[in-house]
């Protein structure tokens, strides 16, 4: 039966302007002196007003939260552990404790029991939007690829700990009869696995691409959804004992209605009101934020928590539909600004200082027994699937990771008055302990050793003519895709030597990101469905699908790796090692403007590129795209026979030999013409100049004789292969120093579409003497940086190649073969 008092106007007493009750007056006035104050110039205490009190509370909570994040960061602890610790410290345990409030009057006024209602309300508002983000970033399509191993671990890791947690509450805790239903929330808290927290731990420990990482992420996803189901059932039981089935039935109806009515209507409205390539309008953003609250209100009316409505509304929205910018802005406001207030309100309810020795012993005992169930059931399931004991134990430890849902379950249990203060404090400490213990244990079990041994480096020159060329392309922004796909297209994929491309989209790890390495289905999108609303993923899929259709011998696998910029290079190198990649293609950190100038996209991209260059297990190429992706289709439409003109500048050294090898491969493409300009040292003038100026130059030249022999051997082999190819032109120029080299390059025909050069790392030659001192972009090398400067009128794109074989003591610089 529906509650007869539902939506009935409550009986509210009447007050006058100053807040004093007046009988027989129908007017209701706010107490203005409790909202604002008259400033420091009046003899009025600002701490008597609500708004200044709230601002003080917010400032203290944010300061303590940021301090805890800073202190726990070197220990590789997740954000959740730092925020929960900050909430406990701000609460009744430390800052807002009775001792602190007695000795510091300001704290007594700020954190008085009557002053925390606004903080709790705003904190719960931040919690609602944070839970919405959790659902929004949870990709349910991953459930279709979950194997039986992860499915079994996820379900067993939810049910078995739930039973153990309920048993601990009933048989060990021994709470009064009025709190008997608290066992449900203890069980839910122990069954939950914090999926975002596991994602953050994997990112920091660099275990994203390991088998253990994939299984743990899939298991955590299944476990998280199972725990939400157990939480809904618990809420339905404790919200109203007489209408449990009605509450549960109404929640199920709401979920079905959201999937089949709200989701299609929302997508239709947004697509109708948002044009392709445009940002969301103000009305659309307000409608989405309002719908979060409306869905929360509906589930709250149904008898379950408003968090369920916000979570379900986030789940039904497709991933990347709202765009990265929308999610980032909402995270900054709701999760970073408002959510710490929720943790602080939990801390206000937690009185750890009032626990006696028996309670502390109980806390330790519960923490120990809470950690065991998931480890036992995970090892058992892992044994059935013939996994090692070490992997099973590691998965069990990871499944014990807790997150916000566990804390939220305990808070809801207390709000429903089925749990007392001691039970709440003991389980909150248990959740905190289990969260901070996970990262050190996993780090100890998977202690990283030195990776990317020199013997594992792969280079283009060692690739056999009939071998598959594996290329890893890194993508930060969609604008760089056109140039990369154009370069891949002219790389001459043939039936004898096909090309396998791993297109890796690199994204910065955010606080609430749950998907760390995603393998995308290339058949999911087509070029007809690409739009700004659909997100960047569909655009990438469409671009590389088009590449596969145009080149039958090119296969593409699209990946998305999400990690912090500081460790992003480790993900790239790890994937390159795992996929046995021969060439890594990186986009330059600057892009061309409409005025042919180069503007910086993101300063972090440069650091990522430099780290990859220093640690890559294979050859690396940096593409400076100055319209290369748009130029080739235009020339094809005009019917130009050789639609791509490439110039390769050869100075000498391992990097130049690798660049020449790749240039020859591109020259075999029917639409490519290649011009190779080799500089030869004029030894007579170079020796004469060095005798007058610097005696060391001559010794350096004589010491490079081995490199010169390797250069001659490779160039002679190259000339032999292209002697009957009319599309390849070979030119030799004499030069004695860097200044002459610059003059000769400046006299080249400016109608080239692409320059291919070697970076020249660790190789000195008088041919480029003095150029390194004026280099603005060392990652491009002296010649690549020279071609990028404004002194050259050419706007051709540049591809800079760095070979890592010279780092390998076991590989010789002589006798290299060419493709």
N, C-alpha and C positions, 0 to 999 in steps of 0.2 A: 504493500500500500504506500502511496506517495505521502510524504510528510506534509501534514496540513499547514504547518507553519512556513512552508517553502515560499520565499519571496514576500513574506509578510513584513510590513513596516515595523521595525523594532521600536520599543519604547525608549525614547531618548529624552533625558531631562533638559530643561531650558536654562540658559545662562545669559547674563548680561554681557556687556562689552568687556568687562574685566574678568569674566569667567566665574562670577558668583551666581549660584542658583537663585532664581526668582520664581515664586509661585504664581501661577495664573498667567504667565507670559508665554505666548506662542512662538516668539522669535528665538532663533538659535544663532548665537554669535561665536566666532572663534576667539580664543585667548591670544590676542595679537602679541602680547609680551612673551609668549612661549615659542614664537616662531622666529622673530628677529629681535635685535637689540638696538639701542640708541648710540652705540659706539663707545669708544674709550673716554669721550669727553663728558659723559654723564656718570653719575655715581650708581651705575647699575652693573651688576656682574654679568658678563656675556655668557657665562656658563649656566645662567638661569634660562637661556633661550634654546629652543630645539635645534635650529639650524646650525648655530656655532658649535653646539655639542656634537652634532652629527659630523661636521667637518673635522673636528678634533679626532673623533673616533676613526674616521676614514684615513686621516693622515697617519695616525699611530699604527693602524693595522697594515697599511701599505708599506710603511717603513720597516716594520718587523718582518713582514713577508719578504721584501727584497733583501733584507739582511740575511735571513735564513737561506734564501736561494743562493746568495753569494757564498755563504759558508759551506753549504753542502755541494756546491758545484764541483770542487776538486775531488770529492768522494764519489762522483758520478751517480749521485742520488737523483731520482726523478723529481719533477716539479711537485707532484702530489705530496710526497713526503715532506718537502720544505714548507708547503702551504699548510699542511695539517699541523706540523710542528709550530708554525707561527700562530695558528689559531689557538693551540693549547697554551702557548706562552702569553698571548694577549689575554686569554681568559682567566678563570678563577685560580689557575695554578701559579701565575707569576704577576703580571702587570696589574690585573684586575682582582688580585687576591685581597683578602681582608687586611692582611699585614700592610700591603702596598697602599691601600686606600686610607688606612689609618694614619700612616706616616707621610703620605703625599696627598694633601687635600684636593689638589686638582684632579688626580686620578679618581678620587672618591666621587667627585662631581661628574666626571666624564663617564665613568663606567658604573654609575649607580644602577641598581636593579630597575628603577623606574625610567631609565634613560636609554635602554637598549632595544626598545620595541622598534624604533625606526631602523636601527642597524639590522635587526633580524628581518624586517620586511624587505628592505633593499637587498640584503644578502640573498633572500629566497627568490627575489626577482632575477638576480644574476644567476642563481642556480637553475631556474627554469630555462633561461636562454642558453646556459652552458649545456644542459641536458639535450636541448634542441640541436646544438652543434655536435654532440656525441652521436646522435642519430643521423645527422646530416652527413657526417664523414664516415659512417659505417656503410660499406658497399655490400649489399646483400647478394650481389651477383657472384661474390666470392664463394658463397655457399654451394654454388653449382660445381665448383672445382674442388670442394673439400673431399678428401679421400676417406676411406673407412677408418684409417688409423687416427686421423685428427678428429673425426666424428666420435669415435669411441672414447678418446681421451677427454674431449670436451664434455660429453654427456656424463661420463663416469665422474669427472672432476667437479660436476655440479651436484649430482644426486648424493654420492657417498659423503662428501663433507657436510652437506645439509643434514643428513641423519646424525653425523657425529656432533655437529654443532648443537643440534636440538638435544641430543643426549647429554652433552656437557652441561647445558643449562638446567636440565631436569634433575640429573643425578648428582652433579658436583656443586652447582651454584646454590641449590636449595633455597629458592626465593619464595616469598609468601604466595598464598593462593590467588590473590588479586593480580599478581604478575605472571600467572602461569603461561599465558600466551606469548610471553617473551621469547620462548624457545624457537618460534618461527623466525624471528628476526636474527637471532644468533645463527641459526642455520643458513639463512640467506647471506649473512655477512661472510660466513666461511666458504660458501659455495661460489661467491663472486670471484672472477678473475679480471683484473683491470687491464683491458685491452689497450687503451692509450698509454698506460704506464709501461706495459711490456714493449710497446713500440718504441718508447723513448729509451728504455734500457738497451734494446737491440741496436738502436742508432748510436748510442754512446760506446757500446762494446764492439761495434762493427761486425755484427753477426747477422746482418740483414739477408745475405744471399746464401747462407749455409742451409743445409737440410734441416737442421734443428730449428733454425729461425722460421722457415716456412711452416713446419709442423706446429710450432708453438703459436704462431699468429693465427692459423686456421683453427686450432683447438680453442684458443682464447675467444675467437669470434663465436664459435658454437656455445662455449661456456657462458659468455656474456648474455646471449639471447636466452639460454636456459635459465640463468639467474633472474633475468627480468620476469620470466614467466612465474618463477617461484615467488618473487616479490609481489606480483599482482595478486596471486592466490592468497598470500599472507595478508595483504591489505584488505582484500575482500572479506576475509574471515574476521579480522579484528575491527574493521570499521563498523560493522553491525552484525552481531551474532545471529539475528533473526532473518536478515536479508542477504546472507552471504552469496547465495546463488544468483540473486538479482544483480548484485554488484558485479559479480564475475561475468554474468551474461551481458550486462550493459557494456562492460569493457570490451568484450569480444565483438559486440555489434558495432561499437565505435571504431575498432580496428578495421573491420570489414568495410564500413562506410568510408573510412579514410582512404582505403586502397582503391575502391571501385567508384567513388564519387568525388571526394576532395582532390585526390591526385589528378585525375583527368581534367577536372574543371580548372585547377590551378595552372596546369601546364598549358591549357588552351588559352586562358586569360593572359598569361605572361607572354606567350608567343604572339598573341594578337596585339598586345600593347607595346611590345619591344621589337623594333626593327633590327634587321641583321647588322651586326657591327656596332650597335649602340649599347650604352650602359643602361641599367635599369632606371626607370623613372622614379621620382619621389613617391608617387602613388603606389607603385609596385612594391617598393621597399617597405613602406608603412603597412601595406596590406599583409605582407609576409610576417612582419614582426607582430602585427595584431593577431594574425591567425595562430601564432604560437601561444599567445595568452588565451585565445578563445578555446583552442583544443585543450589546454590545461584546465580551463574552467569547466569544460564539459566532463572530463574524466573525474574532476574533483566532485562534481555534482553526482556523478554515477557511483560514488562511494570509494573510489580509489584515488591515489595521489594525482595532483596536477602534473607531476613530472612525467607520468605515463603519456599524457596527451602531447606534451612537448616532444618527448622522445619519438613517439609514433609519427608525428608530423615531420620530424627531421628524417625519419626512415623512408617515408613515401616520396620524398623529393630525390630525383636522380642525382648521382654524384656529379660534381662540376657544373650542375645546372645553374646554380646561383653565382658561380664565378669565384675566383680566388679573392678578389678585392672585397666582395661582400662578406665572405667568411672572415677575412682578416680584420676588417673593421669591427665586426660584431664580437670577435674574440677579444680584441683590445678593450672594448668597452665592458662587455658582460663578464668575461672570464678573468681578465687581468685587473679590472678596476672594482667590479662588484662582488665577484665570487669570494675573494678573501674575507669579506664581511660575513659570509656564511660560515666559513671555518672559525672565525672569531666568535660568532654566536654559539657554535658548538663548544668552543673553549669555555665560554661563560657558563655552560651547563655542566662542565666536567670539573669535578673537585678532586683532583688527584692528591692534593695536600691533606685531605681528610681521611685517606685510606689508612687503615691499621695494618699490622704485620700480617694478619690473616688474609686481608684483601690483597696485599702485595704478593703473598705466596700463591693465592688463587690466580692472580694475574699472570705470574710466571708459569703456573701449571697449565692454565688455559692456553697460553701462547705456545707452549710446547706441544700439547695435544692437538692444537689447531693446525700446526704445521705438518703433522704426520699424515692425516688422511689423504690429502691430494697426492703426496709423494707415493704412498702405498698403492693407491688405485692407478696412478699413472704408470708406475713401474709394472704393475700387473698387466695393464693393457698393452704396454710397450713390449713386454715379454711375449704376448700372444702374436704380435706382429714382427717378432724376431729382431727387435732393436736391442742395442747393447745396454748394459746396466748403467753405464755412464750417461748415455742419452736419455734413458728413462728417468734417472734421478734428476738430471738437469731440467727436463720437462716438468717434473713434479715440483721442483723449486720455483720454476717460472709460473706455473699455474697457481702458486700461492700468492702471487703478486696482487695486491689490493689496489683499489682505486676509489673514485668518488662514489660509485654506486654502493659499495659496502658501507661507507660512512652515511650515505643518505638512507640506507635501510635501517641503520641503528637510530638515526634521528627520527624517522617516521615511526619506529616502534615506540620511542619515548613520547612522541606527540600523541599516539593513540593510547597512552597511559597503560601499556602492557609491560613496561620495563622501568625499574627504579634507577636511581642515580648510580649505585654501585655497579649494576649490570652494564649500564651504558659506558661508564668509565673503564671498566675492565676490557670490554670488547673494543673500545676505541684505542686503548693502548695496544691491544693485540693486533689490530689492523696496522697501526703505525710500525710496530716491530716487524711484522711480516713484510711490509713494504720496503723498509730499509735493509732487511737481511738479504733480499733477493739479489741485488746487484753485486755485492762482494762475492757471494757464493758462485754465481755464474761466471764472474770474472776470474775466479780462482780455477774453476773447472775448465774454462776455455781461455787460459792465459795465452795471449797472442805471441807468436814467435815471429822472427824476421821473415818477411814475405818477399815474393818476387825476386827469387835468386837469379844471379846473372846468367846461369846456364839456361834459364827459361825464356830469355829474351828472343823475340822473333823479329825478323827483318824482311823486307820485300826482296832483297837480293838473294835470300836463301830459299825463296818460294819456287817450287818447281813449275815449269810451264803449264803442266796439266793439273795443277793443284787448285783447290778452291781458295779464293781470297776472302778472308773474313775481316770485315770492317765494323768498327764500333763508332757510331756517330753520337756526339753529345749535343743536346739541344736545351738551351735555357729559355728561349722565347720563340714563338711561332714564326716571327719575321725572318729567322735565320734558316728556316727549312728549305726555302726555294733554292738558295745557293748550294746547300749541301746535297739536295736531290739532283741538281744539275751536275755537280761534280761526280756524283755516283753514276749518273747516266752515261757520262763520257769516259768512265773508267774501263770500258770495254769488257763487259761480261759476255762470255761466250760459252758454248756448250762444253768446250774443252776445259775452260777455266771459269766457272761460274763465280758469282759474288754473293756472299751471305752477309746481309747487313743487320746489325743489331742497333736499332735506333733508340737511344736512351734519353728520355726526358728527365732533366735534372731539376728538382724542386727543393726549396729550402724547407728543412724540417721545422714545423711550427709546434707549438705547445700541445695541441690536441690532435695532431696527425696520427692516424692509425694505420694507413696503408703505406708501407715502406718500399716494397718492391712489387710492382704490379706488372703482370704479363697481359697485354691487351690482345683481345681477339680482333684480328684485322678485318673480319667480316661483319663487325658490329656496326660500322658506319660506312656511308658512301659519301661521295662528294656532293650529292644533292642535299644531304642533311646537315651540312656544315653551317654553323652560325655561331655568333658570339655567345648566344644563350647556351648552346650545346657545350661550350667549354673548349679548351685547347686540345684535349685528347682526341675528339672527333676530327679536328682539323689535321692533326698529325696523322691519324689513321687514313684519312682521305688522301693526303699528300703522298704517303708511301704506298697506298694502294694504287694510285695513279702511276707511280714509278714501276711497280711490279707489272702493271698492264702494258706499259710501254716497253719494258725490257723483260723478255721472257726468262732470261737467265739470271735475274736478280731476285732473291728471296729476302723478305724483310720480317723481322720480329721486333715489335714495339714494346719497350719497357719503360717504366717510370720508377726512378729511384729518388727517395726523399730522405735527405740527411742535412745536417748543418753544413754551412759553407766551409768551415774549417776542416772537416773530415770528408768532404764530398769526393776528393780525389781518391780516397781509399775505396769507395764504392766503385768508381770508374775502373781503377786498376784491378779490383777484385773480379769484376765482371769480365774484363779483358783477359784475365788469367783463366777464369773458368771457361769462357767461350773460345779460348785459344785464338785470340784476335791477332792479326798481323799489323793492322793499321788502325789508329785511333784518330778521328777527325774532330777537331775542336773549333767552335766559332770564335772569332776574335771578339774581344770585349768592347769594341766600338763598332758603330754602324754608320752608314752613310746617310747624310741628310739630303733634302731636296736641293741644297746649295752645294752639293759635292764636298761638304765638310764631314769630318768624322766626329761623332759625339759618343760619349761614354754611356753604355747601357746600365751597368751596375759595377761599381769598383770591386765587388767580391768576385766577379767573373774572372778578372785578371789573376787574382790569387789562386783561384781554382785551376786555371790553365797552367800557371807556374808550378803548382804542386804536382799536376799530372805530368808535366814535362820532366820533373825531377824524379818521379817514381814509376813511370809507366813501364810495363814489361814488354813493350813492343814499339814499333815506329809510331811517331806522333806527327800529325799535320795540323797546322792552324790555318783556317780559311778566313781571309779578309774579304768579305763579300761587298763589292761595290757595284751591285746591279747584275751580277753574274747569273742569278736565277731568272731574271726577267729578260735578259739579253738573248739567251739561246732560243726560247720559243719565238721571239720576234724574227730572228734570222731564218728560222725554219719556215715560218709563214711566208717570208719573202723569197723562198726558194733558193737560197744561197747554198752552193754545193758543199763548201767547207764552212759550216756555220760557226765553228769555234776555232779561233787562232790562239795558239799557246806558245809562249816564249819560255825557254828554260835557260837560266843563267848559271853556268858551271864555273866555279872558282877552284874547287878541289876539296878533298876531305870526305869523311864518311857520310856526312849529311848530304852533300852534293851528289855523291854516288847513289844514295838512296832516292833522292829527288829525280835524278836522271832515269832510274829504273822505273819509277812511277810515271814519268813523262812519256817513256817509250810505250808503256801499256796504254796510256790514253791515246797515243798517236795511232794505234791500230784501229781506233774507232773510225768508221767511214766519214764522220762529220768533223773530224779534227785534223788540223794542220799544225805541225810542230816546227819551231825554229829553236835550235840549240846554239847558244853563244858561249863558246869556251874561251876563257882568258888564259893566256900563256905568259908566264913571267919572262920579261926581257932581262935576262940575267946580267948582261953586260952593263946596262944602265943601273940595274938594281944593286949590283956589286960595287959599282963606282960610287953610287950615292951612299951606300952603307959604309964604305971605306972613309968617306969624308965626315959622315955624321955619327954613325953608331956601329961599333964593331960587333955588337951582339946580333944585329940583323943577319949578317952573313952566316953565323953559326946556326941560327934558327932555320935558315933556308937549307943549309946542308943537312940539318937534322930531319927535315921533312922529305928526304929522298924516298923513303919507303912509301909514304903516302902518295908521292908523285908517280911511283911505279904502279901502285894500285889504281890511280886515276887513269893512267895511260892504258892499262890493261882493259878497264871497263869501257873507256871511250872507244878504243879500237874495236872491241866486241860490238859496241853500239853501232859504229859506222858500218861494220860488216853486215849487220842485220838490216840496215835501212838504206843500203847503197842503191837498191832498185826501187825505193819508195819515193815517188814524186811529192808526197805530202810532207816530207821531212827535209828541212834545210839545216845544214851544219856549217857554222861560221867560227873561225878562230881569229882572235884579236890579241895583239901583243900589248902588254902593259907592265910598268915597273913599280907603280905605287897606287894607292887608293884614289888619289886625285884623278889620275888618268883613267882608272876604271870607271869613275863616276861620269867623266866626260863621254866615254864610249857608250855607256848605257843610255845617256841622255840623247845620243844621236840615233838610237833605235827607232824603228817605225812605231808610232804611237797607236797603231790600230789593233793591238793585241787585246784579247778578251781576258786572258789569264796569264800571270807570271808564276812559274814554278821555280822555287829557289830552295837551297839548303840553309838551315839555320847557322851552320858553321860553329857549333859549340865545341870549344876545346881545340879548335884548329886555327893556327895562325898562318897567315900568308901575307907577304908584302903587297899582294894585289888588292887587299882591303885594309892596308895599314892606315890607322888614324880614323877609320869609319866607326869603330866600336866606341870611341870616346864621345861621339856625338849622337849616340843611339838613344832615342826616347822610349823605344819599346824593345828591350833586350830579348824578349821571347820570340821576336821576328828575326833576330840576327841582324847583322849590319846591312846586308843587301835588301832584305825584306823591309827593314825600317827605312832605308833610302827610297825605295819605290813608293812608300806610303807618304813621304813628305810632300809639302806643297810645292817644292822646287820642280817636281815632275808634273807635267800637265796631264799625264795619262790617268784615267780613272779605271784602269783595268783592275780586276781582282787579283789577289795574291794568295798563293798557297805555299806555306813555309813548312819544310819537312825536317824532322829531327830523327836521326837513327840512334838506337841505343846499343847496337852491337859493339860499338867501340868500348863500352863499359865491360864487356864480357872478355875476360882474359883468355878464355878458351877458343874464341873465334878469331880468325886471322883477318887482317885488313887487306891481305893480298889474295888473289885468286877468286874474288867474288864473281859470281855469275850474274847475268842480267836476264830478265824475263824473256 
